Amino acid sequence: MSAPATAAPSFEHLLERPDLVWMGQNTTHLKPPAEVLAALEESTRRREFQLYAPALGFERLRTQIVEDLGLTRADAWITDGAVGGLHHICTGLAGSVSQVVTSDPGWPWPARFAGLEGVPATTLDLYSAEQGYRVTAQQIAEVIEPRSLIYLIDPLNPLGSRYTRAELVAITDLARQTGSLVVHDCTYRHFAREHTLAAELYPEGTFTTYSFSKWLGLAGLRLGAVVAVPELLGRLTEVPSNPLGANIQAQRAAMAGLSVKEPWLARVRAANRTNQETVRLAVQRSGLGELVVFPSHGNFVAVDIAGSGWSAGALCAAMLERDVFIRPGTYQSPRFGERFVKVSTSVPEDWGERFAAAWADLSTPAGQA
């Protein structure tokens, strides 16, 4: 059966390759904490998969997420992955926003979601070392309109940069002055150093998105959250996108994961640092490119391959032939995507070594030497 036409990536063919190194999705592939596996097994034994979860999520989980972020005035709504929350923000609020301000490179889906409701998008370039590979307040000031929706990915997928507190102050000041909203996509916050939440600076106008796919590795269970002060969050939860509740077994796993967060994160972050260094050395020795941001504030690094003779797609295809899956920048950057590839690093350290061996096996494409 042929697949229906879709703009979304399909990894079904990759799932049939048991020896594949998965370094293209920014998800964690370390063996989960025993507590998480036990929670999943207990939920299955009790056949909770036959039940609906609470519409907004288990109260304990909502409290744990708010405490993890330190946003004491906020509430959390549990969603079908962080992307489920993003979809509802962008479509549910479409009638009250004038535009979406987003970036290139960035993540394309929020602008596409809003576009379904006829909301235009303004895309700002940030592939620039001079501006720290992030959107500046000056750029936003030049395009902002009253009632804009500013979408900030922080740390930035796919490059690994992050915003400073001063930069977020300037951006949230613009939002407040124009009656605009901020979506602070903090999917990779657990890997960042000295991270600031926009909601601390502009609580009345900031939605914070939260994911369990990255730091805890629950990607296939699809669980995330939207966090905001009750008055703001209520604009979404009056008519939630999934009134029957997010995956009940995933919520049990997430509660267990948050209960052992500190020792688990110490392990994941250590593997992430080791693998980022392994990738850096492999790229340096090969002469095929250089890391864009190092160390990255996410669980991935971007490798600029401009001048190497490779296109992003061809290089990723060559790595896949060597059983290493990484992603071309074209998925997240129409303007700069051929310049870089993205490599996930919260994976077993032997996967990092397999990446290094495969990268070392590459050579300059024929006719490009």
C-alpha angles and dihedrals in degrees: 000000000000119000119249117253109273140157091217119098118251120210097179093115091050092054088065091064107083095184095051120127105225106213099137107076107055090237127134116251102180118120105276123243113278089240091060093051091046091052091052092047093048092048090051092047089053089048092233088157085080091063136074118239123230110286095245096031135264111317092228092055092047089052093047092053093049090048091048090055094040092228097140096176093051137089129211132226115201112227141183093271121319087281091063089058092046091052092053093047092051097044101031094051096037093108092058101045128075100205145344116244110206140152145246114248093036140099113302103206105080091057089047092049092051090044089063086067094046096258111145123228129221112203121202123202117235105164092118131113089205091065094039094252092286138100114268128221088239091059091050092046090057094057107024120121130185111285096017122159109225113202113201122181107203117204086028118243115233105020105038099234122135137202123253121229091251091053091051091048090056093047096046090047088058090049093051093047092053099039089246130151128232126214106199105197102203097170091135099036094117090066097047130099119227094357121184125204117224087213089069089060101035108019095159093060109028130098113195117202121210131193138197093192096082114036097029099030099233094135097134092048091060107221133153142129146229114222126195142132110290095253091056098038090052089068086069104032097053084080106015118198090234110030090175093066136249124287106308095207091049089054091053089051092048093052090051091048094051090051090062097030100128100054091039094051091048088058096044094046091050092053090045092054092047093050094046089055091047090053092046093053093045092052092045094051093047097052088219101126138313136256114267098210121014127214091022120217089219135060091265142053132217120224118206106217098176109140094019094105092243128110114220093246095048093049092050090048090052091051091048089055084060091051095256117122117206130153133247117233090237091084091065104024125045090180103042104014097110088060098065150027127209126228124193116221111183089094137106110296092238087062088057089054091049089052090051092050093048092047091050088054091061121096135185108290116257113276093019101084 
